[in-house]
Amino acid sequence: MTETNELSTFLSKFMFKPELESFVGIEREHFLVYGGGLASGMYAPHSKKFLEAVNDARWTYELSAYQVESRINPQIDLSAIKLEMLENENLGNQVACDLGLKLVNREVAAHLHPLEVYPDPRYLEIAKNISPEKLDAACRVTGTHIHLGVRNIDHAIAVNNILISHLDKLCALGDHSSGERLRLYKLMAENWEPIAYQNQEHLFEVARSEGFIENPRNCWKLIRISIHGTVELRMFGSTDSVDEILEWVSVVKSITRKVF
């Protein structure tokens, strides 16, 4: 295969939807804990049980069996983003309560024993191929991911690049653990540092050198171009406040307004 064909194959892995340009998606990771009894407040590795009970496509699993993730559909208005996040909260809290569990928004968990991984083939493969220290770090942190819909790969690169110059500000804005969440995240994700790409070819070469050319989901940068056709920000931590998440979205929108 020629390099041109390899580049085309790589770029085809990104599913851009021009009609969703400037739409926002939110992913929130939550820990599960026991809600009562002698184990009250202890971490509960029951994500599979929770997801079977919630039975909603907006809820999914994470690497750790102690975590679940809620996500909203792409939305353009802050009011719609808030409404769907609150709908997810209400549903998740009710289902957790019915199971004798609670959802908690905590950026960093204590060490989890036993360390249990959700039985997804990709996650099981990841867990098998990283060190126990990295697996522990990956399972002990949760965060809030913000997705910005973009037109195409060139637009994604422009949005990525403008956000990078604000990285430190954004990391501080979303930090509720005095940097501990990001310290653990960087321990797990060696390629965490975002890169300003010169063009498509530069992105391709970085993907090749850092090992995510076959699967862009293996890029763990704090700002990354996602296979979902978005630019994803992964530096924000966990919060109980939906309004705080909306503030983060507003800041990100303000930074990127020149390229939308």
N, C-alpha and C positions, 0 to 999 in steps of 0.2 A: 504494500500500500504506500502511495506517495505521501509526502508530508502534507500536501494540500488536502488529500483525501482524509488523512488522519485529523487534520484541523476541522474539516467539515463534520466528521463523525463525532468529534468531541463537542462541537457547538450544537449538534443536533440533540444532545442530551438535555439542553435547557429549553423548557417549554414556555416561551414567552407568549403573552396574551395582550396584544396592544390595546384591546378594549378595556383592560383592567389597569391601564397606566394611571398612576397616582393613587390607586386603591391601596388600602392598608389591611394587612392581616396580623393577628396577634396570636402567639402561642405562649401559654402560661404553664409552667411545670409546678407540680404540687407534691408534697410528701403526704403519705398516708400514715396516720398514727391510730392507736387504739383509743376508743372514746370513753371507756369506762372500765371498772373492775381493777384488779391488781396490776394489770398491764397498762392502765390509762396513761396516755402520753408517750408510750413507747412506740417506736417505728414498726409499721405493720407491712410485711411483704405480700400484700394481697391485691396488687394491681389487676391481676387476671380476674379475680372474683369481682372487683369493683367494675371493671369494664364490661363484663358479662351482665351485670345488674343495670348499669347505666344505659347500655344499648343505644348509644347515640354516636354518630360518626364524628361529631365535634370533640369526642374524647378518645384518646389513644394512649399507647404505652410509651415508656422510656426504657433506657438501658437497665436501670435499677427496678426490681420488683417492688420497691418501696415507693415508687413514684408513678404518677399519671400526668398526662398533659391535656389541657383544654385548649381549644383553638376556635377562632371565629371564622366565618366566611368573609371573603374580601368585602370591605366596606369603604365608602368614600367620605361619609360624614362622621364626625366625632360622636354625635348622638346615637347613630346606629352602632358604632363600635361599642359604646358604653352599654347600650341595651343588650347586645348579644353577650358581652362579658358577664353582665349581671344574670342573664338567663342561664349561662353555664354555671355560674357560682351557685345559684339556687338549686339547680338540678343536682350538681355534684355534691353539695352539702346534704341534700335530702337523702340521696342514695347512700352516701357514706354513713349517715346516721342510722339508716335502716340496717346497715351491716355491722353496726357497733363500732364504726370507725369515724375519724375526722380527717378533713383535708386541712393541711397547714401550709402557709406560705413562709417558708424559712429558707434563707439562702444557703446555709451550710448546716448539715446534720452532723451529729456525733458519729463516731465510727459505727458502722452497721454490722451486726453479728447475728446470724450468719449473713455474709454478703451474697444476696440472691439476685440473679440476672433474669430479666423477663425472657421467656422461652421463644424468642424470635430468632430465626436462623442467622440473620445479619448480626444481631447483638451477641449471640452466642459465639460467633466467629471472632468478633471484636474482643470479647472478654478472654477468649483463648489465646489471643495473640498479643496482649499487652501485659505489662508487669502488674503484679498485685498492687503495687503502690499507685499506679496510674488508674487501675480499675477502682480502687478505693476512692480516689479523688473524683473520678467521673460520677460515681454513684452518690456522692455526698453533697453535690451542689444542685441547686435549681435556679432557674432564671426566667426572664420574660423576653421573648424574641419578637422583634417588630419587622414585618416584611413590607417593602414598598414595591408595588407593581411597576414594571418598566416595559418600554416598547420592544426592545431588541437588545442584542449583546453590546452594541456600541453605547446605547443609552445606559445600560447597566454599568458599563465601565465608567462613564461620566459621573453617575450617581455614587458609585463606589469611591471614586477618587476625591470627590468633594467632601465626602464624609470623613475620610481618613485624617484630614487636617484638624478635625474636631474630636479625634478619638479620646484623648485624655479627658476632655470636658464631658463627653458622653459616659465614659467609665465612672467618673466621679458622680455624675448625676444619678446613676442607677445603683449606687453602692450602698448597701445597708449592713455590711459586715466588716467594715474597716479594711477592705481589700482582700479578705480571706477567700471569698468566692472566686475572685479573679486569679488569686495565687494558685488555688487548686485547679482552676480551669486551665491555666497555662502549664501546669505540671502535666496534665492529661494531654493537652493539645499542643504538640511541639510547633505546629505551623499556625499558631494563634494570631501572629502579627499580620494585620492587613497590609496589602501591597497596592500601590498605585500602578495600574497597568497602563502601558503606553498604547496598546492596541490589542486586537484579538490574538495576534500571534504571540505577544508577550504573555497574555493570560495562559495560552496553550503551553508555552515553555515552562511557566511556573507550575502548571498542573502536572506536567511530565516530571519535573525535577522533584516535586513534593509528593508525588504518588497518588494524585487524585484524578488522573487523566481518564481512567476507566470508569470511575464513579465519583462525580463531583460532590456527592454527599460526604465523602471522606476529607473534604476541605473543612477545617474547623476554625477558620479565621473569625475573629470577632466581628468583622464586616466581610460578608462573602456574597458572591453571586450564586443564587440558589437555583436548583434544577426546576423549581416551580415558576421560574420567570420573574423572580423578584431579587431585590437586594435586601439581604437579611442582616439585621443588627442583633448581635448575641451578647452584648456587654451588660445589659440591664439585669438587675437582680430580681428578687421576689418581693412582692408587696401585697398587703391586704387591700390597698386603696386602688380602686379602678380609676379614680380621678388622677392619681399620680401617674398611672400608665398613659392616660390621655395627655398629661403634661409632657411626657417623654415623646409621644407622637407629635405634638405640636412643635417641640424643639426640633425634631428631625425634619419635619415638613418645612420649618423656617430655614434650616441650613440648606436644604436641597431645592428651594423654590426657583432658583435661577436655572435649573436643568429640567424643570417640569413645565 
